Amino acid sequence: MEPQVDLTIAVHDVSRPIARAVASVLDHTDASIRVTIAVHEIDPASIAAQLERHMSDPRMRFIGVTDGLRSPAGPFNAGLDTAAGEFVSVMGSDDTLEPHAIDSWLRCARTTGADVVITRLRHAGGAAVPTPPTRPFRTRRLDGVRDRLSYRSAPLGLVARARFPGLRFTVGVPTGEDIAVVTRLWFSGAGIAYDRRGPAYLIHDDGGPRTTFTPRPLTEEFGWMYALTADKAFAELPRAARTAAAVKFLRIHLFGAIFYRDDPALWSASERALARSGCPAPRRHG
């Protein structure tokens, strides 16, 4: 029998606390699950050595991913491609789940009939993450525009595999590879529920620098936006959906890029001009 949930954890560095992430899932989930460790550009044996306690657990498997790219898109896509469960899910190797989070997500899906379940987010040992800023107390039949779902930039929780076949993260961009995924989810018209009071997905900050906060040229920083806005599927979204997404891109991504560039040396004349323009897509020639 296939699992109810196929969860992919992408790992690209032997220093990441992968054992902690895996234990938070396998030790505290009653539902039928499979955890796929997508080992990216490193020797799988180096990761297996950290998971000795769980190596005999039939619910865990390894896949190696070699694509020459410094992006989690490859390993996440590899995990999605091999998934066969009713629902798929993804998780960062730095992070953990509170006990029985997946069980709670599944109950939420069954109760509401949702194709997508959004998990509650919290910083480990700290405050809750207030995204998405939904209508007060809203837990089911969420709307991409009215519930401002674009402010949740990662597909953390559950996604029904049959409802969203061929789900793919954006390849070839150094960051923002998950934004096209969530844009497809939030404005699909599918049933979306929020497990607002369930166990949380915990974001840890002790696993080393996250690529999200690493300053890079703006043309690289917004590579995901160029790819997304050039996609026919995005152009065909209702105007209200495109506007909601664009407002979020401006408020969070553009202003965030400016905030994390506090070194004046990072602001060349071309970078300042690009920021003033709202980072429109580069012109295509030929």
C-alpha positions as CSV (number, residue, x, y, z in Angstrom):
1,M,0.0,0.0,0.0
2,E,1.2,3.5,-0.8
3,P,1.6,6.0,2.1
4,Q,-1.0,8.6,2.9
5,V,1.7,11.2,2.8
6,D,5.0,11.4,0.8
7,L,7.2,13.9,2.6
8,T,10.5,15.1,0.9
9,I,13.3,16.6,2.9
10,A,16.1,18.1,0.8
11,V,19.6,18.2,2.2
12,H,22.7,19.7,0.5
13,D,25.2,20.0,3.3
14,V,26.5,17.4,5.8
15,S,26.5,20.1,8.5
16,R,22.7,20.4,8.4
17,P,20.8,18.8,11.4
18,I,19.0,16.3,9.2
19,A,18.7,13.7,12.0
20,R,16.7,16.2,14.0
21,A,14.3,16.8,11.1
22,V,13.8,13.1,10.4
23,A,13.2,12.2,14.1
24,S,10.6,14.9,14.4
25,V,8.6,13.2,11.7
26,L,9.2,9.5,12.1
27,D,9.1,9.5,15.9
28,H,5.8,11.4,16.2
29,T,3.5,10.5,13.3
30,D,0.8,7.8,13.5
31,A,-0.4,8.2,9.9
32,S,1.1,6.1,7.0
33,I,4.0,8.2,5.8
34,R,7.1,7.9,3.7
35,V,10.1,10.3,4.2
36,T,12.3,10.7,1.2
37,I,15.7,12.2,1.9
38,A,16.7,13.9,-1.3
39,V,20.5,14.2,-1.0
40,H,21.7,17.0,-3.3
41,E,25.3,17.1,-4.7
42,I,26.9,15.3,-1.8
43,D,27.6,11.6,-0.9
44,P,24.4,10.0,0.4
45,A,26.6,7.9,2.8
46,S,27.6,11.0,4.7
47,I,24.0,11.7,5.4
48,A,23.1,8.1,6.1
49,A,25.8,8.1,8.8
50,Q,23.8,10.7,10.7
51,L,20.6,8.7,10.5
52,E,21.8,5.4,11.9
53,R,18.9,5.2,14.4
54,H,16.3,5.4,11.6
55,M,18.2,3.5,8.8
56,S,16.1,0.3,9.4
57,D,12.8,2.2,9.4
58,P,10.9,1.2,6.2
59,R,9.2,4.6,6.1
60,M,12.5,6.3,5.1
61,R,14.3,6.2,1.8
62,F,17.2,8.0,0.1
63,I,17.5,9.4,-3.4
64,G,20.6,11.1,-4.8
65,V,20.3,14.2,-6.9
66,T,23.1,15.6,-9.1
67,D,22.2,18.5,-11.3
68,G,25.1,20.9,-10.8
69,L,22.7,23.6,-9.5
70,R,22.8,25.4,-6.1
71,S,19.0,25.3,-5.6
72,P,16.7,23.1,-3.6
73,A,14.4,22.9,-6.6
74,G,16.2,19.8,-8.0
75,P,15.9,17.6,-4.9
76,F,12.4,18.7,-4.1
77,N,11.3,17.9,-7.7
78,A,13.0,14.6,-7.5
79,G,11.0,13.8,-4.4
80,L,7.8,14.9,-6.0
81,D,8.5,12.8,-9.1
82,T,8.9,9.6,-7.0
83,A,5.9,10.3,-4.7
84,A,2.9,7.9,-4.8
85,G,1.0,8.9,-1.7
86,E,-2.3,10.6,-1.6
87,F,-0.7,13.8,-0.4
88,V,2.8,15.3,-0.9
89,S,4.7,17.5,1.5
90,V,8.1,19.2,1.6
91,M,10.4,20.2,4.5
92,G,13.7,21.9,5.0
93,S,16.6,19.9,6.6
94,D,17.0,22.7,9.2
95,D,13.5,22.5,10.4
96,T,11.2,20.2,12.5
97,L,7.6,19.4,13.1
98,E,5.8,19.6,16.4
99,P,4.6,16.1,17.4
100,H,1.7,14.8,15.3
101,A,1.7,17.7,12.9
102,I,1.1,15.5,9.9
103,D,-1.7,13.6,11.7
104,S,-3.3,17.0,12.4
105,W,-2.9,18.1,8.7
106,L,-4.6,14.9,7.6
107,R,-7.5,15.3,10.0
108,C,-7.9,18.8,8.7
109,A,-8.0,17.6,5.1
110,R,-10.5,14.9,5.9
111,T,-12.8,17.2,7.9
112,T,-12.8,20.0,5.3
113,G,-12.4,18.0,2.1
114,A,-9.5,20.3,1.2
115,D,-6.9,19.6,-1.5
116,V,-4.4,21.8,0.2
117,V,-3.7,22.2,3.9
118,I,-1.7,25.1,5.2
119,T,0.3,24.4,8.4
120,R,0.8,26.8,11.3
121,L,4.4,28.2,11.3
122,R,6.4,29.1,14.4
123,H,10.0,30.0,15.0
124,A,11.6,27.3,17.2
125,G,11.6,28.7,20.7
126,G,10.0,31.9,19.6
127,A,7.1,33.6,18.1
128,A,4.4,32.5,15.6
129,V,4.8,33.5,12.0
130,P,1.7,35.5,11.1
131,T,1.4,34.4,7.5
132,P,-0.8,34.1,5.7
133,P,-2.8,37.0,7.2
134,T,-6.2,35.4,6.5
135,R,-9.6,36.7,7.4
136,P,-10.0,36.3,11.2
137,F,-10.6,32.7,12.4
138,R,-10.9,31.5,8.8
139,T,-9.9,27.8,8.6
140,R,-11.6,26.4,5.4
141,R,-12.5,27.5,1.9
142,L,-9.7,30.0,1.9
143,D,-9.5,32.4,-1.1
144,G,-6.2,33.4,-2.6
145,V,-7.1,37.1,-2.8
146,R,-9.4,37.6,0.2
147,D,-7.2,35.6,2.5
148,R,-3.9,37.1,1.1
149,L,-2.5,33.6,0.6
150,S,0.5,34.9,-1.4
151,Y,2.1,36.0,1.8
152,R,2.8,32.3,2.5
153,S,5.7,31.7,0.1
154,A,6.3,28.0,0.7
155,P,4.0,25.0,0.2
156,L,4.3,23.8,3.8
157,G,1.6,21.4,4.8
158,L,-0.2,19.0,2.5
159,V,-1.0,19.1,-1.3
160,A,-3.3,16.5,-2.9
161,R,-1.2,14.8,-5.6
162,A,-4.2,13.9,-7.8
163,R,-5.4,17.4,-7.8
164,F,-2.0,18.9,-8.6
165,P,-0.2,16.4,-10.8
166,G,3.2,17.4,-12.1
167,L,3.8,20.0,-9.4
168,R,7.3,21.5,-10.0
169,F,9.6,23.9,-8.2
170,T,11.3,26.5,-10.5
171,V,14.7,25.2,-11.7
172,G,17.6,27.5,-12.4
173,V,17.0,30.2,-9.9
174,P,19.0,30.6,-6.7
175,T,16.1,31.6,-4.5
176,G,12.3,31.8,-4.7
177,E,12.0,28.4,-6.4
178,D,8.8,27.7,-4.5
179,I,6.8,30.9,-5.4
180,A,5.5,29.6,-8.7
181,V,4.3,26.5,-6.8
182,V,2.3,28.4,-4.3
183,T,1.0,30.8,-6.8
184,R,-0.5,27.9,-8.7
185,L,-2.0,26.5,-5.5
186,W,-3.4,29.7,-4.0
187,F,-5.2,30.7,-7.2
188,S,-6.3,27.3,-8.5
189,G,-9.8,27.3,-7.2
190,A,-9.0,24.2,-5.1
191,G,-10.2,23.7,-1.6
192,I,-7.7,25.2,0.8
193,A,-7.8,24.8,4.6
194,Y,-5.7,26.3,7.3
195,D,-4.8,24.0,10.3
196,R,-4.7,27.1,12.4
197,R,-4.6,25.4,15.9
198,G,-2.7,22.3,15.1
199,P,0.9,21.4,15.8
200,A,3.3,23.8,14.1
201,Y,6.0,23.5,11.5
202,L,9.1,24.9,13.4
203,I,11.6,27.1,11.6
204,H,15.1,26.8,13.1
205,D,17.9,29.3,12.6
206,D,20.8,27.2,14.0
207,G,21.6,25.2,10.8
208,G,23.7,27.9,9.1
209,P,22.9,30.7,6.7
210,R,19.7,30.3,4.7
211,T,20.0,31.2,1.0
212,T,16.9,33.4,1.3
213,F,18.8,36.0,3.2
214,T,22.0,35.9,1.2
215,P,22.4,39.2,-0.9
216,R,23.0,38.6,-4.6
217,P,22.6,40.7,-7.8
218,L,19.0,41.7,-8.2
219,T,18.7,40.0,-11.5
220,E,19.5,36.8,-9.7
221,E,17.4,37.6,-6.7
222,F,14.4,38.1,-8.9
223,G,15.0,35.3,-11.4
224,W,12.0,33.5,-10.1
225,M,9.8,36.5,-10.8
226,Y,11.0,36.9,-14.4
227,A,10.2,33.2,-14.9
228,L,6.8,33.4,-13.2
229,T,5.5,36.5,-14.9
230,A,6.6,35.2,-18.3
231,D,4.6,32.1,-17.8
232,K,1.3,31.9,-19.8
233,A,-0.5,30.4,-16.8
234,F,0.3,33.5,-14.7
235,A,-0.9,35.8,-17.4
236,E,-4.2,33.9,-17.6
237,L,-5.0,34.4,-13.9
238,P,-7.8,36.8,-13.1
239,R,-6.6,40.4,-12.7
240,A,-7.4,40.4,-9.0
241,A,-5.1,37.3,-8.4
242,R,-2.3,38.9,-10.4
243,T,-2.6,42.1,-8.5
244,A,-2.7,40.3,-5.1
245,A,0.5,38.4,-6.1
246,A,2.2,41.5,-7.4
247,V,1.5,43.6,-4.3
248,K,3.1,40.8,-2.2
249,F,6.1,40.6,-4.5
250,L,6.6,44.4,-4.0
251,R,6.0,44.5,-0.2
252,I,7.9,41.4,0.8
253,H,10.5,40.5,-1.9
254,L,11.6,43.9,-3.3
255,F,11.5,45.7,0.1
256,G,13.1,42.7,1.7
257,A,15.9,42.7,-0.9
258,I,16.6,46.3,0.0
259,F,16.5,45.7,3.7
260,Y,19.2,43.0,3.5
261,R,21.5,45.1,1.4
262,D,22.7,47.5,4.1
263,D,26.2,47.7,2.7
264,P,26.4,50.7,0.3
265,A,29.0,48.7,-1.8
266,L,26.1,46.5,-2.9
267,W,24.3,49.3,-4.6
268,S,25.8,50.1,-7.9
269,A,24.1,52.5,-10.2
270,S,22.6,49.7,-12.2
271,E,21.3,48.0,-9.0
272,R,19.7,51.2,-7.8
273,A,18.0,51.8,-11.2
274,L,16.7,48.2,-11.3
275,A,15.2,48.6,-7.8
276,R,13.6,51.9,-8.7
277,S,12.0,50.2,-11.7
278,G,10.4,47.5,-9.5
279,C,12.8,44.9,-11.0
280,P,10.9,44.3,-14.3
281,A,12.0,41.3,-16.4
282,P,15.1,41.8,-18.5
283,R,14.4,42.5,-22.2
284,R,14.6,39.5,-24.4
285,H,16.5,39.9,-27.6
286,G,16.2,37.8,-30.8
